[in-house]
Amino acid sequence: MNVSLSDLATHVRSDPRFLAGWLQGNTDVLRQRLDLGEDQLARLLLSRAPRPSRWPEDVQSLAAYVGVDPFALAAVLREVAVVQALVNRPAQQFALLAARDVHEESPRWRTSRRVRAAVGDFWSKLGPVQGERALEELAPLALPLAVVPLPRLRISTAASWLSTRGVEPDLPYADRPLRGLLLSWRGSSLLFVDGSLDPADRRLTIGHEIGHVALHYLPDRARLRRLSPALLDVVDGHRDLTPAERVTATLEGVPLGVQTHMLARDGRGDASASTEAAEREAAEFALELVAPEAAVAKLLRRELPTDIPYAEALPQAEALIAAAFALPLGEARSRARGGLAALGRSPGFFER
Amino acid sequence: MLAGEPTAPARLAELLLEPLVRRVLKSTGGADRADSRSTCCQTLARYLCEPEAYDAGRGPLLAWLALDARRDVLNDLDSARARRETVDVTIVEVRGGTGNVFTEPAQLRSVEEEALDHTDPFDLPPETVAVIRKRAKSFSAEELSVIELMGEGVRDTAAYADVLGISHLPLDEQRAAVKREKDRLSRQLERLRERLA
C-alpha cells in the first residue's frame, strides 16, 4: 500500500490555512463542479487557501497547478464560503439584503466621484487578469461574492435554493419576481440573478448587485474593522453589543445599524427613500461598470456629428451607445444624456 | 513555503512524501510498514503546518524530516511494547472508575472554550514594533494586519477572522485558527527579537 497525497491531506483538514480545512469538508462540490480527479483534488486540498489580499493571483496560481479554469475555481470557492457563512449564522440575521426589482430604476445621467472610485477599485482588484470574460465570472475573482443564476427568480425560489443547502432562508417578505437578489453575511455575499434575463439586462443586474457589495457593504465593514475591530464580533453575530461599546461606536461615528435590509416594499411596491437612494447608486455603479462615462464621451466625440440639433443628437447617441456597450435602451438613453452633457451639449429652450 | 505561495505545500508534499517513506522504512526495519507510512504523513503534515520549525542551516529538509519521523516510529514501537506490559493494569483502572467524565464531549468543549477565553493578547513593546516595521516586508499583508490587531490589544475573534479570510467557518473553529495564528506570529516575533537583541 502506497501513501497517497489524499492520506496526507486528511492530516491538515483541521487547519483552515489549507483548502482541506478552509472548505469544511465541502470537497464533493469542488470535485463535481470542476470535474477533478483524485490526484487533482488531493493537490488542491494540500494547498493553502487563497489569501484575501492576493485572491485573484492565488486562485490563478492554484488553478494553473491543478489544471482547471481559474474563474470556475474562484466561483466554487466563493460559493462554498458564502453558503458555509450563511449556514453558520444566527437565525434571522443578514448583514445586507438587497434586490433589483423588475421595474426600471432611473440611473443618474452622470457618474458620481464615489461610484467612479468604487468601479475603479473593482477593476484594480482583478490585477493581472487578462481576457474577455463575463462579469459574473470576473466578480468572484475580485470580490468575496458568488453568483447563482436561477430561472424565473423570486424570493421563494432563492429561499428554496438556500434550503437545499442547509441554510435557513429567513426571508420574511412577500414573494415577488426579482431580477437580482443579494444576501451578505460575515464578509461574503451571495448574488442570485434571474437566469432568463437577456444578456444585457443580466449584466446590468449583476453589476447592480456588485454595486451594493462594493458601495454599501464591504466599505462599511472595512471601516468598522479599522475603527472599532471589537464591534465586528457584534456585526458577525458572535455576541450582543455592550452599553460601553454603544457609546464608543457613537463617539467614533461607527454606524450602529449593522444590518441593512433593502428588500421591504410598501403596498404600492415602493421602497423607503434611503433604499431608493441606495438602489439608484447601485444602478449608477452598474452603468459605470458596463459603459464607463469616459468611454461613452470618447465614443460620442468620435462618432457623433457636431452640427446636428440636440433633438437629433440624442437618439443617435442612444443608438451608438446601445450598440457599442450592449445596453438596454433605458440605460443607453440615460448614458446618452450624460455623454452629451459631458461634451457641453444640452437641449435648447424648446427641446426641454 | 515561507512566502505563503498557496501551492507550495502540495508541491513539496509531492516531492517529499515518497522519498521520506522509503528512507524511514529503510531505517526502521522492525516497525509495521503501514504505521510507518502513517507516521511519515503526520511528520510531513506537521512541517507543512509550521515550516518555520525547520532551520535550513542544520541540514537538508528530507534528512531532518526523516530523523523526525524515525524518532516517532521508534517511540511508537516503545510505547506499544510498554502498553503490552501494562495492559492488565489499564483494564483494571478503567473498569474501576466511577464514570469516564474526561471523554464527555460537553466537558471537553467547555475546557477548550475556557482556555481560549483566557488567552492573553500579545503585548508588543515599542522596540519590537520598531523592528517589525523594519522587517515588515517579510510578513504578508494578512500577517501584518493580525500583528496590528494584536498590538491594539483586540481580543475579539471576528476582526482576526475577517483578516484571515475564515469568517465563513463556525465560531469555535475561527477561534482555534485565530489563536493558532496569533501564537505562530508571537513565536516568530519573539525569535526575531531574540535574534536582534
Interface residues (C-beta under 8 A of the other chain):
Chain A: M1 N2 V3 L5 D7 L8 H11 V12 D15 P16 R17 F18 G21 W22 Q24 A42 R43 L44 L46 S47 R48 A49 P50 R51 P52 S53 R54 D58 S61 L62 Y65 V80 A81 V82 Q84 A85 N88 R186 G187 S188 R221 R225 P229 A230 L232 D233 V235 D236 H238
Chain B: G4 E5 P6 T7 A8 P9 A10 R11 A13 E14 L17 E18 V21 R33 A34 R37 S38 C40 C41 Q42 L44 A45 L48 C49 S140 A141 E142 L149 E152 V154 R155 D156 T157 A158 A159 A161 D162 V163 L164 G165 I166 S167 H168 L169 P170 L171 E173 A177 R180 E181
